[in-house]
């Protein structure tokens, strides 16, 4: 299975957006700093997320992005699909031509794994991720670091 950086970063950025939704629109530069993702990369991802209807942009001072739906309605698979990513455990991208044009011995095993992964990602929402103790702990650490950075720059 291969989930590229594009899919991983999109899910991470959307989770960050969900975690900070109570503060209003979130700027990409804030997400970039907290998650250590390039701002230009985030701009590309958010263009796709906006086209897919997962986020809304708010222009002007204090602008940024908001989730277009409640976090309970946004599954991890929706985010991955929005950035044209696939989660496929087969070598042949499910085309059954893994072994010189023929199906390989373990093709159906990897197809079944891909289906299981898809079900898992379909069932996992941003809201569920937000409640995970590990996510809460890491988000708290990121907030502390961001506040320390702001304080250090204002001295």
Protein Blocks (a to p, Z undefined) as FASTA:
>chain_A
ZZdfklmmmmmmmmmmmmmmmnopadfklmmmmnopafklmmmmmmmmmmnopaccdede
hiacddfbdfklmcfklmmmmnopacdfbfnlonopmngoiacfklmmmmmmmmmmmmmm
mmpcfklmmmpmklmmmmmmmmmmmmmmmmmmmZZ
